[in-house]
């Protein structure tokens, strides 16, 4: 079982959270101008990092806030949890 330390509420069971995917992905500013291959790459071609990986999570059963997690995808160890800078 995975425990995640919400930066707002403290440590909770993984079942309270929602995985949001890879961090640092920006939606294209003008998606209507993208070619199909570019749109497909944005939607489906994500990194499959082996090792330390930055993700976003939401504490969906708690404070409902989004935050970042740096996690080792090999060992599933959480390295760092922190607020998203605005």
C-alpha positions in Angstrom: 0.0 0.0 0.0 1.2 3.5 -0.9 1.0 6.4 1.6 1.2 9.9 0.3 1.9 12.9 2.5 -0.4 15.7 1.3 1.4 19.0 1.8 -1.9 20.4 3.2 -3.4 17.5 5.2 -0.5 15.2 6.1 0.0 11.5 5.4 -3.0 9.5 4.0 -3.7 6.3 2.2 -3.3 6.3 -1.6 -7.1 5.6 -1.9 -7.8 9.2 -0.9 -5.9 10.6 -3.9 -6.4 10.9 -7.7 -3.4 10.5 -10.0 -3.2 13.4 -12.5 -0.3 12.2 -14.6 3.0 13.5 -15.6 3.9 17.0 -14.2 5.0 19.9 -16.4 2.8 19.2 -19.4 1.3 22.3 -20.9 -1.8 22.4 -23.0 -1.0 23.8 -26.5 -2.0 27.5 -26.7 -3.6 27.1 -30.1 -4.8 23.5 -30.4 -6.8 24.1 -33.5 -3.6 24.9 -35.4 -1.9 21.6 -34.5 -1.5 18.9 -37.1 -3.1 15.5 -36.1 0.3 14.0 -35.3 1.2 16.9 -33.0 -2.2 16.7 -31.2 -1.8 12.9 -30.9 1.7 13.4 -29.4 0.4 15.8 -26.9 -2.5 13.5 -25.8 -0.8 10.1 -25.9 3.0 10.3 -26.0 4.0 10.6 -22.4 7.3 9.8 -20.8 7.7 6.3 -19.4 10.5 7.2 -17.0 12.4 4.5 -15.1 13.5 6.1 -11.9 12.7 9.5 -10.4 9.5 10.9 -12.0 7.5 14.1 -11.3 3.7 13.6 -11.1 0.7 15.6 -10.1 -1.9 14.3 -7.6 -5.1 15.6 -6.1 -6.3 14.9 -2.6 -9.7 14.1 -3.9 -11.1 12.7 -0.6 -9.6 15.4 1.5 -8.7 19.0 0.8 -9.2 18.5 -3.0 -6.0 20.5 -3.8 -3.4 19.5 -6.4 0.2 19.0 -5.6 3.4 17.5 -7.0 5.1 14.2 -6.1 8.6 13.1 -7.1 8.4 9.3 -7.1 10.9 6.5 -8.0 8.9 4.4 -10.5 11.2 1.4 -9.8 10.8 1.2 -6.1 7.6 3.2 -5.7 9.3 5.3 -3.0 8.1 8.9 -2.7 11.1 11.2 -2.7 9.4 14.6 -2.3 5.9 16.0 -2.1 5.3 19.7 -2.5 2.8 22.4 -3.4 2.4 23.5 -7.1 3.9 26.9 -7.6 1.5 29.3 -9.2 
